[in-house]
Amino acid sequence: MKYVCFFLLGICSILLSVCSCVSGGMDAARLMLGVSEPPVFLSARAVSETEVEFRFSKPVTVTALHFSPQIRTEAVEGGSTVRVSFSGGPGPGERVTADLLAEDEQGNTINVLVPFRTRNERLPPLRITELRTDYSRPRAEFIELRTFGAGNLGALRVFIVSNTRNPLVYEFPSVEVRAGEYITLHLRQMEDSSRDELGTNLAESGGTDSSPTARDLWVPGTGKLLRRTDIVYLLDQDGRVVDAVVLSETADPAWGRDHFADAAEFLFGEGAWRSADGTGIRPTDAVRTAGTTATRTINRDETLAENSRSAADWYITVTSGATPGRPNNPRRHGN
Protein backbone atom coordinates (compact mmCIF):
# COMPACT_ATOMS: atom_id res chain seq x y z
CA MET A 1 0.00 0.00 0.00
CA LYS A 2 2.89 2.32 0.86
CA TYR A 3 4.38 1.80 -2.62
CA VAL A 4 1.01 2.50 -4.27
CA CYS A 5 0.76 5.83 -2.42
CA PHE A 6 4.29 6.77 -3.48
CA PHE A 7 3.42 5.86 -7.09
CA LEU A 8 0.29 8.04 -7.05
CA LEU A 9 2.20 10.94 -5.52
CA GLY A 10 4.75 10.60 -8.29
CA ILE A 11 2.07 10.74 -10.97
CA CYS A 12 0.56 13.86 -9.35
CA SER A 13 3.98 15.50 -9.28
CA ILE A 14 4.47 14.82 -12.98
CA LEU A 15 1.03 16.25 -13.82
CA LEU A 16 1.65 19.35 -11.73
CA SER A 17 5.02 19.78 -13.39
CA VAL A 18 3.45 19.58 -16.87
CA CYS A 19 0.70 22.03 -15.89
CA SER A 20 3.22 24.51 -14.53
CA CYS A 21 5.00 24.58 -17.92
CA VAL A 22 1.85 25.78 -19.68
CA SER A 23 0.21 29.15 -19.03
CA GLY A 24 -2.71 28.23 -16.85
CA GLY A 25 -3.61 24.84 -15.42
CA MET A 26 -6.84 24.75 -17.43
CA ASP A 27 -4.98 25.28 -20.72
CA ALA A 28 -2.60 22.41 -19.85
CA ALA A 29 -5.47 20.08 -19.10
CA ARG A 30 -7.14 20.98 -22.40
CA LEU A 31 -3.91 20.26 -24.27
CA MET A 32 -3.48 16.88 -22.56
CA LEU A 33 -7.01 15.91 -23.50
CA GLY A 34 -6.54 17.06 -27.10
CA VAL A 35 -9.09 19.88 -26.80
CA SER A 36 -8.56 23.19 -28.66
CA GLU A 37 -10.22 26.57 -28.26
CA PRO A 38 -13.16 27.06 -30.64
CA PRO A 39 -13.11 30.02 -33.05
CA VAL A 40 -14.66 33.30 -31.95
CA PHE A 41 -16.63 35.51 -34.33
CA LEU A 42 -15.36 39.11 -34.36
CA SER A 43 -17.18 41.22 -36.97
CA ALA A 44 -18.94 41.46 -40.33
CA ARG A 45 -18.78 44.30 -42.84
CA ALA A 46 -19.34 44.89 -46.53
CA VAL A 47 -16.07 45.91 -48.20
CA SER A 48 -17.51 46.52 -51.68
CA GLU A 49 -20.85 46.38 -53.45
CA THR A 50 -20.28 42.68 -54.15
CA GLU A 51 -18.16 41.50 -51.20
CA VAL A 52 -18.58 41.05 -47.45
CA GLU A 53 -15.99 40.02 -44.87
CA PHE A 54 -16.54 37.93 -41.71
CA ARG A 55 -13.65 38.07 -39.23
CA PHE A 56 -12.82 35.23 -36.80
CA SER A 57 -10.19 34.71 -34.11
CA LYS A 58 -8.61 31.84 -36.08
CA PRO A 59 -8.81 30.34 -39.60
CA VAL A 60 -12.09 28.63 -40.44
CA THR A 61 -13.82 26.99 -43.39
CA VAL A 62 -17.43 27.87 -44.13
CA THR A 63 -19.63 24.78 -44.39
CA ALA A 64 -23.01 26.52 -44.78
CA LEU A 65 -24.07 30.08 -45.61
CA HIS A 66 -27.48 31.67 -46.12
CA PHE A 67 -28.53 35.31 -46.51
CA SER A 68 -31.87 36.98 -45.81
CA PRO A 69 -32.98 38.55 -48.09
CA GLN A 70 -31.48 36.06 -50.49
CA ILE A 71 -28.13 36.83 -52.15
CA ARG A 72 -26.58 34.77 -54.94
CA THR A 73 -23.15 33.71 -53.65
CA GLU A 74 -20.33 33.48 -56.22
CA ALA A 75 -17.32 32.48 -54.07
CA VAL A 76 -16.39 31.88 -50.42
CA GLU A 77 -12.75 32.24 -49.32
CA GLY A 78 -11.85 30.72 -45.94
CA GLY A 79 -9.33 31.88 -43.34
CA SER A 80 -9.34 34.17 -40.33
CA THR A 81 -11.09 36.63 -42.62
CA VAL A 82 -13.80 34.89 -44.61
CA ARG A 83 -14.44 36.84 -47.82
CA VAL A 84 -17.73 36.19 -49.62
CA SER A 85 -18.32 37.41 -53.17
CA PHE A 86 -21.90 37.70 -54.35
CA SER A 87 -24.11 39.08 -57.11
CA GLY A 88 -27.76 39.74 -57.61
CA GLY A 89 -28.19 40.94 -54.05
CA PRO A 90 -30.13 43.80 -52.48
CA GLY A 91 -29.51 47.47 -53.22
CA PRO A 92 -26.88 49.73 -51.63
CA GLY A 93 -27.05 50.12 -47.86
CA GLU A 94 -29.67 47.40 -47.44
CA ARG A 95 -29.89 45.48 -44.16
CA VAL A 96 -29.02 41.81 -44.63
CA THR A 97 -28.79 38.95 -42.11
CA ALA A 98 -26.17 36.24 -42.61
CA ASP A 99 -26.59 32.74 -41.14
CA LEU A 100 -23.13 31.15 -41.30
CA LEU A 101 -21.74 27.81 -40.09
CA ALA A 102 -17.93 27.52 -39.93
CA GLU A 103 -15.39 24.93 -38.79
CA ASP A 104 -11.72 25.16 -37.80
CA GLU A 105 -8.94 22.59 -38.45
CA GLN A 106 -9.64 20.78 -35.15
CA GLY A 107 -13.30 20.28 -36.01
CA ASN A 108 -14.66 22.99 -33.69
CA THR A 109 -17.75 24.60 -35.21
CA ILE A 110 -19.40 27.97 -34.76
CA ASN A 111 -22.79 29.18 -35.94
CA VAL A 112 -23.11 32.93 -36.54
CA LEU A 113 -26.33 34.87 -37.11
CA VAL A 114 -25.35 38.48 -37.80
CA PRO A 115 -26.88 41.51 -39.54
CA PHE A 116 -24.86 43.88 -41.73
CA ARG A 117 -25.42 46.55 -44.35
CA THR A 118 -24.51 46.07 -47.99
CA ARG A 119 -21.97 48.56 -49.29
CA ASN A 120 -23.27 51.95 -50.43
CA GLU A 121 -20.82 53.68 -52.76
CA ARG A 122 -23.36 56.31 -53.85
CA LEU A 123 -23.93 58.42 -50.75
CA PRO A 124 -24.63 61.94 -52.07
CA PRO A 125 -23.07 65.12 -50.66
CA LEU A 126 -25.49 66.56 -48.12
CA ARG A 127 -25.81 68.91 -45.15
CA ILE A 128 -27.90 69.31 -42.04
CA THR A 129 -30.05 72.39 -42.72
CA GLU A 130 -32.59 72.76 -39.89
CA LEU A 131 -33.25 71.37 -36.40
CA ARG A 132 -36.10 71.64 -33.94
CA THR A 133 -35.07 70.96 -30.35
CA ASP A 134 -38.33 71.98 -28.63
CA TYR A 135 -41.38 69.74 -28.49
CA SER A 136 -44.93 71.07 -28.45
CA ARG A 137 -47.56 68.51 -29.34
CA PRO A 138 -48.22 67.79 -32.13
CA ARG A 139 -44.97 69.40 -33.31
CA ALA A 140 -42.12 66.93 -32.81
CA GLU A 141 -38.38 67.56 -32.92
CA PHE A 142 -36.76 67.01 -36.32
CA ILE A 143 -33.50 67.09 -38.26
CA GLU A 144 -33.71 68.31 -41.83
CA LEU A 145 -31.13 67.43 -44.49
CA ARG A 146 -30.55 68.72 -48.02
CA THR A 147 -28.79 66.80 -50.77
CA PHE A 148 -26.35 68.39 -53.23
CA GLY A 149 -26.28 65.51 -55.67
CA ALA A 150 -28.21 62.40 -56.60
CA GLY A 151 -27.45 59.14 -54.83
CA ASN A 152 -28.59 56.71 -52.15
CA LEU A 153 -28.90 57.33 -48.38
CA GLY A 154 -28.56 53.67 -47.37
CA ALA A 155 -26.49 53.06 -44.18
CA LEU A 156 -26.01 56.77 -43.39
CA ARG A 157 -26.11 56.99 -39.58
CA VAL A 158 -27.48 59.77 -37.37
CA PHE A 159 -25.99 60.27 -33.89
CA ILE A 160 -27.47 62.51 -31.17
CA VAL A 161 -25.06 62.64 -28.25
CA SER A 162 -27.47 63.49 -25.41
CA ASN A 163 -28.88 59.96 -25.75
CA THR A 164 -26.10 58.42 -23.72
CA ARG A 165 -27.47 54.86 -23.78
CA ASN A 166 -27.68 54.78 -27.56
CA PRO A 167 -26.57 57.92 -29.42
CA LEU A 168 -27.15 56.14 -32.76
CA VAL A 169 -30.79 57.16 -33.21
CA TYR A 170 -31.30 56.32 -36.89
CA GLU A 171 -29.76 54.42 -39.78
CA PHE A 172 -31.14 55.32 -43.20
CA PRO A 173 -32.66 52.56 -45.32
CA SER A 174 -31.71 52.21 -48.97
CA VAL A 175 -33.53 55.09 -50.65
CA GLU A 176 -32.74 56.91 -53.90
CA VAL A 177 -32.68 60.71 -53.72
CA ARG A 178 -32.31 63.54 -56.22
CA ALA A 179 -30.03 66.55 -56.09
CA GLY A 180 -31.54 69.42 -54.10
CA GLU A 181 -33.95 67.19 -52.22
CA TYR A 182 -35.00 67.99 -48.65
CA ILE A 183 -35.30 65.09 -46.20
CA THR A 184 -37.02 65.62 -42.85
CA LEU A 185 -36.13 63.07 -40.20
CA HIS A 186 -38.96 63.41 -37.67
CA LEU A 187 -37.71 62.34 -34.23
CA ARG A 188 -41.07 61.06 -32.93
CA GLN A 189 -43.83 59.08 -34.61
CA MET A 190 -47.13 59.85 -32.94
CA GLU A 191 -49.74 59.78 -35.72
CA ASP A 192 -51.01 56.80 -37.71
CA SER A 193 -50.71 58.78 -40.95
CA SER A 194 -46.94 59.22 -40.51
CA ARG A 195 -45.27 56.98 -43.09
CA ASP A 196 -41.72 56.62 -44.38
CA GLU A 197 -41.41 57.86 -47.95
CA LEU A 198 -38.94 55.42 -49.47
CA GLY A 199 -39.98 55.67 -53.12
CA THR A 200 -40.81 58.45 -55.56
CA ASN A 201 -44.12 59.50 -53.99
CA LEU A 202 -43.18 62.33 -51.61
CA ALA A 203 -46.82 63.07 -50.75
CA GLU A 204 -47.39 59.63 -49.23
CA SER A 205 -46.93 60.62 -45.58
CA GLY A 206 -49.35 62.52 -43.44
CA GLY A 207 -48.66 63.74 -39.94
CA THR A 208 -47.67 67.11 -38.54
CA ASP A 209 -44.89 68.85 -40.49
CA SER A 210 -45.03 66.43 -43.41
CA SER A 211 -44.32 68.02 -46.77
CA PRO A 212 -45.79 66.90 -50.11
CA THR A 213 -42.61 68.01 -51.89
CA ALA A 214 -39.95 66.68 -49.47
CA ARG A 215 -39.03 63.22 -48.22
CA ASP A 216 -40.43 62.45 -44.74
CA LEU A 217 -38.89 59.73 -42.58
CA TRP A 218 -39.84 58.89 -39.00
CA VAL A 219 -37.95 57.57 -35.98
CA PRO A 220 -40.24 55.06 -34.20
CA GLY A 221 -41.26 55.89 -30.65
CA THR A 222 -42.35 58.96 -28.75
CA GLY A 223 -39.38 59.70 -26.46
CA LYS A 224 -37.32 62.89 -26.59
CA LEU A 225 -34.11 62.52 -28.64
CA LEU A 226 -32.86 66.07 -29.33
CA ARG A 227 -32.19 68.85 -26.82
CA ARG A 228 -31.06 72.49 -26.80
CA THR A 229 -27.61 71.46 -25.60
CA ASP A 230 -26.64 68.64 -27.91
CA ILE A 231 -24.28 67.42 -30.62
CA VAL A 232 -25.60 65.93 -33.85
CA TYR A 233 -23.43 64.26 -36.47
CA LEU A 234 -23.76 61.98 -39.49
CA LEU A 235 -21.38 59.10 -40.23
CA ASP A 236 -20.93 57.06 -43.38
CA GLN A 237 -20.16 53.33 -43.43
CA ASP A 238 -16.46 53.95 -42.88
CA GLY A 239 -17.00 56.12 -39.80
CA ARG A 240 -16.24 59.39 -41.61
CA VAL A 241 -18.14 62.48 -40.53
CA VAL A 242 -20.47 63.65 -43.32
CA ASP A 243 -21.77 66.69 -41.42
CA ALA A 244 -22.21 67.87 -37.85
CA VAL A 245 -23.67 70.64 -35.72
CA VAL A 246 -22.82 71.51 -32.11
CA LEU A 247 -25.55 73.13 -29.97
CA SER A 248 -25.45 74.77 -26.56
CA GLU A 249 -28.04 76.71 -24.63
CA THR A 250 -25.30 78.50 -22.66
CA ALA A 251 -21.87 79.97 -23.35
CA ASP A 252 -20.14 78.00 -20.59
CA PRO A 253 -16.36 77.66 -20.89
CA ALA A 254 -16.46 73.85 -20.61
CA TRP A 255 -18.84 70.95 -21.16
CA GLY A 256 -20.63 69.87 -18.00
CA ARG A 257 -20.83 66.21 -19.03
CA ASP A 258 -18.25 63.79 -20.32
CA HIS A 259 -20.29 62.50 -23.27
CA PHE A 260 -20.46 66.01 -24.74
CA ALA A 261 -16.76 66.59 -24.13
CA ASP A 262 -15.88 63.27 -25.77
CA ALA A 263 -18.05 63.95 -28.83
CA ALA A 264 -16.64 67.47 -29.16
CA GLU A 265 -13.11 66.07 -29.05
CA PHE A 266 -14.01 63.51 -31.74
CA LEU A 267 -15.50 66.12 -34.08
CA PHE A 268 -12.58 68.48 -33.52
CA GLY A 269 -10.12 65.71 -34.34
CA GLU A 270 -12.04 64.89 -37.52
CA GLY A 271 -12.12 68.55 -38.60
CA ALA A 272 -15.92 68.44 -38.60
CA TRP A 273 -16.39 71.52 -36.36
CA ARG A 274 -14.07 74.42 -35.70
CA SER A 275 -13.21 76.25 -32.49
CA ALA A 276 -12.32 79.89 -31.92
CA ASP A 277 -8.86 79.21 -30.51
CA GLY A 278 -8.04 76.09 -32.54
CA THR A 279 -7.47 73.91 -29.47
CA GLY A 280 -10.83 72.19 -28.95
CA ILE A 281 -14.60 72.64 -29.20
CA ARG A 282 -16.31 74.20 -26.18
CA PRO A 283 -19.88 75.43 -25.58
CA THR A 284 -18.66 78.91 -26.56
CA ASP A 285 -18.00 77.50 -30.08
CA ALA A 286 -21.50 76.03 -30.40
CA VAL A 287 -24.64 77.38 -32.03
CA ARG A 288 -26.42 79.28 -29.27
CA THR A 289 -29.91 77.79 -28.83
CA ALA A 290 -31.36 79.98 -26.07
CA GLY A 291 -34.61 81.39 -27.41
CA THR A 292 -35.59 78.45 -29.60
CA THR A 293 -39.20 77.25 -29.51
CA ALA A 294 -41.28 74.74 -31.43
CA THR A 295 -41.66 77.32 -34.23
CA ARG A 296 -38.34 79.17 -33.80
CA THR A 297 -36.01 76.50 -35.16
CA ILE A 298 -32.24 76.39 -35.68
CA ASN A 299 -31.46 77.12 -39.33
CA ARG A 300 -28.40 76.95 -41.56
CA ASP A 301 -27.85 80.01 -43.75
CA GLU A 302 -28.58 78.40 -47.11
CA THR A 303 -27.24 81.41 -49.03
CA LEU A 304 -23.70 80.37 -48.05
CA ALA A 305 -21.97 78.24 -50.67
CA GLU A 306 -19.24 76.99 -48.33
CA ASN A 307 -19.65 75.04 -45.12
CA SER A 308 -17.53 76.82 -42.48
CA ARG A 309 -18.15 73.98 -40.00
CA SER A 310 -18.87 76.55 -37.31
CA ALA A 311 -21.66 78.42 -35.57
CA ALA A 312 -21.22 81.25 -38.09
CA ASP A 313 -23.42 79.34 -40.56
CA TRP A 314 -26.40 79.09 -38.21
CA TYR A 315 -29.19 81.26 -36.77
CA ILE A 316 -32.55 80.98 -35.00
CA THR A 317 -35.47 81.87 -37.21
CA VAL A 318 -38.43 84.06 -36.23
CA THR A 319 -41.58 82.87 -34.47
CA SER A 320 -43.61 80.64 -36.84
CA GLY A 321 -40.56 80.53 -39.12
CA ALA A 322 -39.97 76.77 -39.04
CA THR A 323 -39.86 75.26 -42.54
CA PRO A 324 -39.41 71.46 -42.37
CA GLY A 325 -38.99 70.11 -45.89
CA ARG A 326 -38.71 73.56 -47.47
CA PRO A 327 -36.01 76.23 -47.98
CA ASN A 328 -35.19 77.99 -44.72
CA ASN A 329 -36.88 81.22 -43.67
CA PRO A 330 -34.13 83.90 -43.92
CA ARG A 331 -35.67 86.07 -41.17
CA ARG A 332 -33.71 85.87 -37.93
CA HIS A 333 -35.02 85.97 -34.37
CA GLY A 334 -34.13 89.21 -32.62
CA ASN A 335 -33.48 91.18 -35.84
C-alpha positions in Angstrom: 0.0 0.0 0.0 2.9 2.3 0.9 4.4 1.8 -2.6 1.0 2.5 -4.3 0.8 5.8 -2.4 4.3 6.8 -3.5 3.4 5.9 -7.1 0.3 8.0 -7.0 2.2 10.9 -5.5 4.7 10.6 -8.3 2.1 10.7 -11.0 0.6 13.9 -9.4 4.0 15.5 -9.3 4.5 14.8 -13.0 1.0 16.2 -13.8 1.7 19.3 -11.7 5.0 19.8 -13.4 3.5 19.6 -16.9 0.7 22.0 -15.9 3.2 24.5 -14.5 5.0 24.6 -17.9 1.9 25.8 -19.7 0.2 29.2 -19.0 -2.7 28.2 -16.9 -3.6 24.8 -15.4 -6.8 24.8 -17.4 -5.0 25.3 -20.7 -2.6 22.4 -19.9 -5.5 20.1 -19.1 -7.1 21.0 -22.4 -3.9 20.3 -24.3 -3.5 16.9 -22.6 -7.0 15.9 -23.5 -6.5 17.1 -27.1 -9.1 19.9 -26.8 -8.6 23.2 -28.7 -10.2 26.6 -28.3 -13.2 27.1 -30.6 -13.1 30.0 -33.0 -14.7 33.3 -31.9 -16.6 35.5 -34.3 -15.4 39.1 -34.4 -17.2 41.2 -37.0 -18.9 41.5 -40.3 -18.8 44.3 -42.8 -19.3 44.9 -46.5 -16.1 45.9 -48.2 -17.5 46.5 -51.7 -20.8 46.4 -53.4 -20.3 42.7 -54.1 -18.2 41.5 -51.2 -18.6 41.1 -47.5 -16.0 40.0 -44.9 -16.5 37.9 -41.7 -13.6 38.1 -39.2 -12.8 35.2 -36.8 -10.2 34.7 -34.1 -8.6 31.8 -36.1 -8.8 30.3 -39.6 -12.1 28.6 -40.4 -13.8 27.0 -43.4 -17.4 27.9 -44.1 -19.6 24.8 -44.4 -23.0 26.5 -44.8 -24.1 30.1 -45.6 -27.5 31.7 -46.1 -28.5 35.3 -46.5 -31.9 37.0 -45.8 -33.0 38.6 -48.1 -31.5 36.1 -50.5 -28.1 36.8 -52.2 -26.6 34.8 -54.9 -23.1 33.7 -53.6 -20.3 33.5 -56.2 -17.3 32.5 -54.1 -16.4 31.9 -50.4 -12.7 32.2 -49.3 -11.8 30.7 -45.9 -9.3 31.9 -43.3 -9.3 34.2 -40.3 -11.1 36.6 -42.6 -13.8 34.9 -44.6 -14.4 36.8 -47.8 -17.7 36.2 -49.6 -18.3 37.4 -53.2 -21.9 37.7 -54.4 -24.1 39.1 -57.1 -27.8 39.7 -57.6 -28.2 40.9 -54.0 -30.1 43.8 -52.5 -29.5 47.5 -53.2 -26.9 49.7 -51.6 -27.1 50.1 -47.9 -29.7 47.4 -47.4 -29.9 45.5 -44.2 -29.0 41.8 -44.6 -28.8 39.0 -42.1 -26.2 36.2 -42.6 -26.6 32.7 -41.1 -23.1 31.1 -41.3 -21.7 27.8 -40.1 -17.9 27.5 -39.9 -15.4 24.9 -38.8 -11.7 25.2 -37.8 -8.9 22.6 -38.5 -9.6 20.8 -35.2 -13.3 20.3 -36.0 -14.7 23.0 -33.7 -17.7 24.6 -35.2 -19.4 28.0 -34.8 -22.8 29.2 -35.9 -23.1 32.9 -36.5 -26.3 34.9 -37.1 -25.3 38.5 -37.8 -26.9 41.5 -39.5 -24.9 43.9 -41.7 -25.4 46.6 -44.4 -24.5 46.1 -48.0 -22.0 48.6 -49.3 -23.3 52.0 -50.4 -20.8 53.7 -52.8 -23.4 56.3 -53.8 -23.9 58.4 -50.7 -24.6 61.9 -52.1 -23.1 65.1 -50.7 -25.5 66.6 -48.1 -25.8 68.9 -45.1 -27.9 69.3 -42.0 -30.1 72.4 -42.7 -32.6 72.8 -39.9 -33.2 71.4 -36.4 -36.1 71.6 -33.9 -35.1 71.0 -30.4 -38.3 72.0 -28.6 -41.4 69.7 -28.5 -44.9 71.1 -28.5 -47.6 68.5 -29.3 -48.2 67.8 -32.1 -45.0 69.4 -33.3 -42.1 66.9 -32.8 -38.4 67.6 -32.9 -36.8 67.0 -36.3 -33.5 67.1 -38.3 -33.7 68.3 -41.8 -31.1 67.4 -44.5 -30.5 68.7 -48.0 -28.8 66.8 -50.8 -26.4 68.4 -53.2 -26.3 65.5 -55.7 -28.2 62.4 -56.6 -27.5 59.1 -54.8 -28.6 56.7 -52.2 -28.9 57.3 -48.4 -28.6 53.7 -47.4 -26.5 53.1 -44.2 -26.0 56.8 -43.4 -26.1 57.0 -39.6 -27.5 59.8 -37.4 -26.0 60.3 -33.9 -27.5 62.5 -31.2 -25.1 62.6 -28.2 -27.5 63.5 -25.4 -28.9 60.0 -25.8 -26.1 58.4 -23.7 -27.5 54.9 -23.8 -27.7 54.8 -27.6 -26.6 57.9 -29.4 -27.1 56.1 -32.8 -30.8 57.2 -33.2 -31.3 56.3 -36.9 -29.8 54.4 -39.8 -31.1 55.3 -43.2 -32.7 52.6 -45.3 -31.7 52.2 -49.0 -33.5 55.1 -50.6 -32.7 56.9 -53.9 -32.7 60.7 -53.7 -32.3 63.5 -56.2 -30.0 66.6 -56.1 -31.5 69.4 -54.1 -33.9 67.2 -52.2 -35.0 68.0 -48.6 -35.3 65.1 -46.2 -37.0 65.6 -42.8 -36.1 63.1 -40.2 -39.0 63.4 -37.7 -37.7 62.3 -34.2 -41.1 61.1 -32.9 -43.8 59.1 -34.6 -47.1 59.9 -32.9 -49.7 59.8 -35.7 -51.0 56.8 -37.7 -50.7 58.8 -40.9 -46.9 59.2 -40.5 -45.3 57.0 -43.1 -41.7 56.6 -44.4 -41.4 57.9 -48.0 -38.9 55.4 -49.5 -40.0 55.7 -53.1 -40.8 58.4 -55.6 -44.1 59.5 -54.0 -43.2 62.3 -51.6 -46.8 63.1 -50.7 -47.4 59.6 -49.2 -46.9 60.6 -45.6 -49.3 62.5 -43.4 -48.7 63.7 -39.9 -47.7 67.1 -38.5 -44.9 68.9 -40.5 -45.0 66.4 -43.4 -44.3 68.0 -46.8 -45.8 66.9 -50.1 -42.6 68.0 -51.9 -40.0 66.7 -49.5 -39.0 63.2 -48.2 -40.4 62.4 -44.7 -38.9 59.7 -42.6 -39.8 58.9 -39.0 -38.0 57.6 -36.0 -40.2 55.1 -34.2 -41.3 55.9 -30.7 -42.3 59.0 -28.7 -39.4 59.7 -26.5 -37.3 62.9 -26.6 -34.1 62.5 -28.6 -32.9 66.1 -29.3 -32.2 68.8 -26.8 -31.1 72.5 -26.8 -27.6 71.5 -25.6 -26.6 68.6 -27.9 -24.3 67.4 -30.6 -25.6 65.9 -33.9 -23.4 64.3 -36.5 -23.8 62.0 -39.5 -21.4 59.1 -40.2 -20.9 57.1 -43.4 -20.2 53.3 -43.4 -16.5 54.0 -42.9 -17.0 56.1 -39.8 -16.2 59.4 -41.6 -18.1 62.5 -40.5 -20.5 63.7 -43.3 -21.8 66.7 -41.4 -22.2 67.9 -37.8 -23.7 70.6 -35.7 -22.8 71.5 -32.1 -25.6 73.1 -30.0 -25.4 74.8 -26.6 -28.0 76.7 -24.6 -25.3 78.5 -22.7 -21.9 80.0 -23.3 -20.1 78.0 -20.6 -16.4 77.7 -20.9 -16.5 73.8 -20.6 -18.8 70.9 -21.2 -20.6 69.9 -18.0 -20.8 66.2 -19.0 -18.3 63.8 -20.3 -20.3 62.5 -23.3 -20.5 66.0 -24.7 -16.8 66.6 -24.1 -15.9 63.3 -25.8 -18.1 64.0 -28.8 -16.6 67.5 -29.2 -13.1 66.1 -29.1 -14.0 63.5 -31.7 -15.5 66.1 -34.1 -12.6 68.5 -33.5 -10.1 65.7 -34.3 -12.0 64.9 -37.5 -12.1 68.5 -38.6 -15.9 68.4 -38.6 -16.4 71.5 -36.4 -14.1 74.4 -35.7 -13.2 76.2 -32.5 -12.3 79.9 -31.9 -8.9 79.2 -30.5 -8.0 76.1 -32.5 -7.5 73.9 -29.5 -10.8 72.2 -29.0 -14.6 72.6 -29.2 -16.3 74.2 -26.2 -19.9 75.4 -25.6 -18.7 78.9 -26.6 -18.0 77.5 -30.1 -21.5 76.0 -30.4 -24.6 77.4 -32.0 -26.4 79.3 -29.3 -29.9 77.8 -28.8 -31.4 80.0 -26.1 -34.6 81.4 -27.4 -35.6 78.5 -29.6 -39.2 77.3 -29.5 -41.3 74.7 -31.4 -41.7 77.3 -34.2 -38.3 79.2 -33.8 -36.0 76.5 -35.2 -32.2 76.4 -35.7 -31.5 77.1 -39.3 -28.4 76.9 -41.6 -27.8 80.0 -43.8 -28.6 78.4 -47.1 -27.2 81.4 -49.0 -23.7 80.4 -48.0 -22.0 78.2 -50.7 -19.2 77.0 -48.3 -19.6 75.0 -45.1 -17.5 76.8 -42.5 -18.2 74.0 -40.0 -18.9 76.5 -37.3 -21.7 78.4 -35.6 -21.2 81.3 -38.1 -23.4 79.3 -40.6 -26.4 79.1 -38.2 -29.2 81.3 -36.8 -32.5 81.0 -35.0 -35.5 81.9 -37.2 -38.4 84.1 -36.2 -41.6 82.9 -34.5 -43.6 80.6 -36.8 -40.6 80.5 -39.1 -40.0 76.8 -39.0 -39.9 75.3 -42.5 -39.4 71.5 -42.4 -39.0 70.1 -45.9 -38.7 73.6 -47.5 -36.0 76.2 -48.0 -35.2 78.0 -44.7 -36.9 81.2 -43.7 -34.1 83.9 -43.9 -35.7 86.1 -41.2 -33.7 85.9 -37.9 -35.0 86.0 -34.4 -34.1 89.2 -32.6 -33.5 91.2 -35.8 
